[in-house]
Amino acid sequence: MKFVRPSPRQAETIVQAMYAVVSAEGTVDPIPLEIESIAAAQRHLLQWDPPLTGVPGPLPATLATDLDTDQLRRQTVRLLALLPLVDRRIMPGKVAAVRKAAATLGIDEYGLTILDLAAKGRFKRIAFGLMKRFVDRFLSPTGRARLRDWSGFVWWMMPHLHGRKTTERNRVLSERYKRLADLPSDTFGYALHDFFVRNEIPLPGEATSVPWSLHETYHILGDYDVGLPEELLLTAFIGGTQDETCLDQMLFGLLAYHCGRPIIHGFVTEAILEPDDYFRALAHGTQSNINILSPDWDMWSIAPLSVPEVHRKYNLTLKGPRTRKVLNLPAERRGQRPPMPTRLAVPWQDKNVERALRTNPHSELARFGITVPQDVAVKTIGSRGHPADGIDTLLQFIVERGPQSASFFMPSPLHPSGQQAAYGCFLHRKSDDPVLEELVLDDSAAALRQVGVRAGTVAASA
């Protein structure tokens, strides 16, 4: 996915088209997050800083004449396709504006089909379509999925069913991945092996694994960590490295991690988009000169190279430092506040408490020392930290006041995978460690401040 810098006239037209989408051609007011997204897209993708401003209204009448190359037209449609998901409502009017712009420019993208389905709430259909495109392109030798291709894909996508026999058949593969640990510590291969081990992911070929390392390789190529906020950035980065399937990646990420629509069973969050970080990650991917999904690409050829060498080879060197969405846990407690009135582990020990947090979060959060004013809406989402968890090991609370929204996590202190999904690392703390409770209290206070609540988190002793 490549972006070219538009001329001043073309930039004005693209920006006005973006405002037309977020306003559903002048029928609704854009929310602050949408305006931030338009500005971030200009800075990082259109290379236009300071960003131009636009006004809610119809698509520009000169859209087709101003955008006079296929490259400009295609990049514009792909950019517009992301915007209906920013407000998380996926309004048909906004999707219709994207469709109208694409028709005007003569551009067709599978991402437009994804948008149509999302506006209708047909998320299982989206999941099936994405899987079919993956099997067609990357698992079928004919480019059209056969029954055997589907059966192989389904088998590998259910690694918890794999056992000793599968391990025996894949011993050579797993041994090859284990030998990556023998490489020098600055090499790409060593970093990849360390990523598997550090995050407790089975190596390809081991029981409960998948026989490839594509997703993990992207983590090392882009220098993105784990945890749901970082995974959203990773989907932007991956989309940027691809062309025909770029919107597959990006729309999936926004739907699952920002809109709260479960495309893959078990993994879902909402309201975690930070536009500047997201569009920087997308721009980072567009720098790439390699698509690792190409049949000619070979991970083993770069395994002995240092990570900086690989980044230079693929033009993926970061232009500057970025803020990582990974927790740096303090060694000790940050204050001598009393513990939560209700201990953090209780929702995973008492189903009635968990159910109450989902159905009546306003009153139930108060039991944990978190006071949410009645004029702030609260929504609860449950997610698994790992597919094998079997239960939701992470609760997320989305708070909204007017057009402002924010969120905070409540991970299970009994399930390290839930903590990793929230914070991007295993905390290695005992389940009754008060630091875990302080994290939730501090994060909830920060989220409430984002929506304009001055004193949102109140400990029981306050």
N, C-alpha and C positions, 0 to 999 in steps of 0.2 A: 504494500500500500504506500504509494508515494504522493507527496504534496509538492506543488510548485507555488512559488510566491506570486499572488495575483497583482495586477496593476492597481493603482488607486481606484479607478473606476470599477474594476472587477471586485475589489475588496468591498467597496460600498454595496455592490449588488449582492454579494454573498452574505454580508452581515444583515442586510434588509431581509433576505430570504430566511435567515435564521430567526429573526424577530417575527416573521410571518408564521413560522412553524410554532414557536413557543406561545404565540398569541392566538393560534388557530385562525389565522388571517384576520386578526383584529377583533375576535369575539370574546376573548378572555384576557385578563391581565397576566403578564409573565410574573413568576415569583422570583425572589432574589437569587435563588440557586440557579435558575435558568439564565439570568443576566450574567452571573458569575461564570457560567459555563461558556457563554458566547464570548466573553472577554478572554477566558483562558484558551479557548480554541484559536482565537486570533493570535495570541502571543506565541503559542507553541506550534501550531500547525500552519497558519497562514503567514507566520513571521511578521506580524503586524503589531507593533508596540510603540506608543500606547494604542490600546484598542479603539476602534471606531464605535460610535454609538448608533443605534437604530431606533425605530419606533414601531410599536405594534401596528399591524395592518396587513394588507394583502401582499402576495408575492409581487416582486417588482415586474413591471410590464416588459422590461428590457432584459429579463433573465437569460433568454436564449441568445440574444444578440451580443450581450456583454460577455457571456461565457462561451467563447467561440472555438474551444478545443475539446476533444474528448477527455483529456486529462483533467482539465478544470471542471468539466461537467460531472465526471464520475466522482472526483474527490468531494465536490459540493454535495452531491446526493448522499454519499456515504456519511458525510458530516451531519447533514440534516437528519439522517435516519437515527442518529443517537439522541436527538433532542426530545422527542416525545416521551422518553423514559426518565428524563431528569426530574420531573415533578412526581414520579412514581404512580401517576393515575392512568397513564397510557390512554389519553383522551382520543376518541375517534376523530375529532376535528383536527387535532395536531397530526395524526397519522395521515389524514386526507390531504393536508397541506404538503406533506412530504411526497405523497403519491402524485399530486398535481405538479410539483416541481420536477419530479423524475420524468413524468410524461412530457412536460414542456421541453426538457433537455434531451429527450430520447434515450434515457438511461434505464436499464432494467437490472435489478440486483435481487438475489435471493433474500437479502435482508428486508426487502419490502414485503415479501410474503410473511416473514417472521413478525413484522410490525402489524400486518393485518390480523394475523392469528392472535397476537398478544392483545390487541384492542378488543377482540371478541372473547378473551379469556380461555383460549384453546391452547393451554400450555403443554398438555400431553402430546398434542399434534406437533407442537414446536420441537419437543424432545425427540419424537420419532423422526421428524424431518432432518434434524441435525445429525442424529445417529446414522441415518441412511446416507447422507452426504459424506460422512466420515468413512463408512464402509465402502461406498462406491469408489472414493478417491484413493484411499490408503490401504485397504485390505483386499480389494478385489483386483485380480490381474486383468480383468476385462473392462474395468471401469463401471461395471453394473453389478450390484450385489447379487450373488447367488445364494442359495440356501446354505451351502457350506461356509460361505463368508459370514453370513449372519450367525450361524451356530457358533463359529469360532469367536466372533466378537462378543456374543452374549456370555459365552463361557469365561472369557478373560475379564469381562466386566463384573463377574461375580467371584472375585478371588477368595472370598471367605468359604467357598465350596471346595477349593483346591486342597489337596492333601498329599500324602506320601508318594503316591504314584505320579502325580504331576511333578513333584520335586525330583523324583528319579529321572524323569524324561528330560528335565531341564537342568540337570546338574552341571553340564558343560557351560551353559549360559551363566548360571549363578557363580561358578568358579571364576569365570572371566571377569565378572563385575567385582568379585572379592579382591582380585589381583590389582584393581585400581588403587587400593589402599597402600600398595607397595611403591607407588609413584612418589616423586618429591612433593612436599606439602603445598607448593605453589602452583601445581599443575591443575588443569581443568579436570582430568580424570580423578585426581585425589579429592578435589572440591565436590565433585558429583557423588563419589562414594561417601564422603563425610556428610553430605546433605541427607542421603538415605539413612545413615546410621543415627545422626543427630536428631532427626525427626521421627525415628522409629518406624521407617517405611521399609517393608521387606524388599530386598534386592531382587531385580528381575530374575526369574527362575526359581526363587524360593517359594515355599508354600504361602498361599494367600497373596501372591504378587501378580502383576501383569508383566508380559514378556518384553516390555520396552521401557525406555526412560525419557520419553519425549517431554512430559510435563516437568519433570525434575531438571532436565537439561535447560528448558526455558528459564527456570528459576536461576540457574547459574549464569546463563547468557545475559539475562537482564539485570542480575544482581537484585532479585526480589526475594523477600523472606516468605515465611508461611504465616498463617492466620488469615481470617476472612478479609480484613481490610487490605492486606497485601495481595491477596488472591484477586481482588477486584482490579488492582493496578496491573497485575500480571496478565489478566485477560485483555486489557488495553494494549499492553506491550506486545503480546502474541498477535493480536489483530493487526498491529502496525507492521509486523514482519511478513504478513501474508497479503495476498491480493484477492483472488476470487472468493476466498472463505473468510476475509477479514471481518465482515459484519456478523458471521456466524459466532466468532469468538466474542466480539464486543457486545453484541446484543444479549448473548447468553449471560455474560458477566453482569451487565446492568440489570437484567431481569432477575437473576438469582440473588445477587448480592446487594442491590440497591432498591429494587422494586418489591422484594419479598415474595417473588413468584418462584416456587420450587420446580425448576427444570430437571435437576437431578435430585432424586429422593433423599431427603435428610438434610441437605445443605441449603440454608436460606438465611439471609439477613436483609435489613432494610435501612434506608436513610444513611448510608455510610459514604456516599459520594462526596469527595472534596475536589472540585473542578480543576484547580491548578495542578494538583498531584496527578489526577487522572489524565488530563490532556498532555502533561509532560511525559507520562509513561507511554502514551500513544505515539507522541512525537519521537520518543526514544526508539520505539520499534520501527518507525518508518525510516530511520537512518540505516537499518540493516541492509546488507547486500547479499543476504542468504536466507532462503526459506528452508528450514531444516525438515520440512515435510516432503521436500523433493526426494525422489528415489535415488538421486545421485549423492545425497548427503550422507556422510559416515561419521558418527560420533567418535569412533575409535581412532580416526585419523587426527583428531585434535586433542585426544586424551593426554598425550605427553607434553603438550604445549602449556605454557603458563597461562593463567586466567587473563592477565593483561594482554598477552599476545593474541589470545582468541578474540578478545574484545576489539583489538586493533584490526585483526584480520577481517572481522565481520562489520567493522565500522560501528561498534556498539559502545565505545568508550563514553561514559557519562560526561556531559558538558559541565557539570558542577555537582556539589553534594546535595543530597535530598534528605528530607526528614523521613525516617523509617517508622512504620507503624508497628513497631515491636517494642514490648515493654522492657525497660531496664529496671528490674525489681530492686528496690533498696535492700541492703543487708539487714537493716533493722526497721522497726516500726517508725513511722514518720511523726507520730504524736502519741501522747498517753491518753487517748480518748477511751471511753468505756466500750466494751464489745457491742455488737449489734444486739438489740433486744431479743430478736429471734436469730438463732445462729444460721450462718449461710448454708450449711449442709441440709437444713430441714426440708426444703422443697424436694430434695432427692431421697429423703427418708420418709416423707409423708405425702402421698399423692394428693390428699385433700388440699394441702398448702400450695402445691404446684398448680392444681386446678384453679384455686382462688387467685393466684398471681396472673393466670391467663384470663380469667373471666372478670375479675374485679381488681385490676392492678392499683387503682387509686387507694383504696382502703388497705389492701394487703401489703403494699410497699411500706406503709407507715409502720407495720409490725417490724420491719427491718431497719427502721430509723431513717426512712426516706420519705419526706413529705412533699407531695406534688399538689400544687394549688388546683382547685376545681376548674379553673378556666384554662388549664393545660390538658389537652387530650393525651391519653396514654394508650398505647397498643403493645401487646406482648406477642413475641414470635419465639418459637422454640426451634432449635437446630441441633443436629448431631455434630460432635467434634470429629468423629471418625465413623465410616460406614458400618463398622462392626459394633458400634456402641449399643444398638438395639433400642435406645431411648434417646430423648433429647437431653444432652448433657450441657446445654448452653441456652440461657434465656436472654433475649434482647428486648429492651423496652424503648419504644419510639415515643418521644414527647413532642407535641406540636402546640404552638400558640400562634394563631393567624397563619401567615405564610412561612413562619420559621419552624424548622424541625431539627432535632438532634436525637442521639440515642446513646444508651450505655448498656454494657453487658453484665450479666450475672452468671458466671460460669460455675459449674458444680465443683466444689472443693474435693469431691470424692472421685472425680474423673479427670485425669490429666489432659485427656484429649479435648475436653471442653475448654480448659484454660488455654491450651495451645491455639485453638480456633479463635479465641477472643484476643489473646495477647501476643500470638506469634511465637511462643516458646513454652516449653514445659517449665513450670515454676518450681517443682521439686520442694514443695512445702507440705507439711502435715495438714490434714483436712481442717484442723481446728486452729491453724495459725491465724492470729488476728490481722496479719498483713493482708490476707486475702479479702477480709471484710473491709478493710480500709480502702483497698483498691476500688471496690464496688461503690462505697460511699463517696469517694473522691470523684470517680467517673460520673456518678449520677449528679453530683453537684455541678460539675463542669457542663454536662448536657443541659441541665436546667438553666444555667447562666446563658447558654447559647440562645435559648428561646426567651430570654428576658426576665427570668426569675432571679431575684437578688439573693434570696436565702432559701434555696430549694431543698437542700439536704439537711435534715435535722436529726441528730443522734438522740436517742431516747433520754439521755441525761441533760440535753440542752434546755 
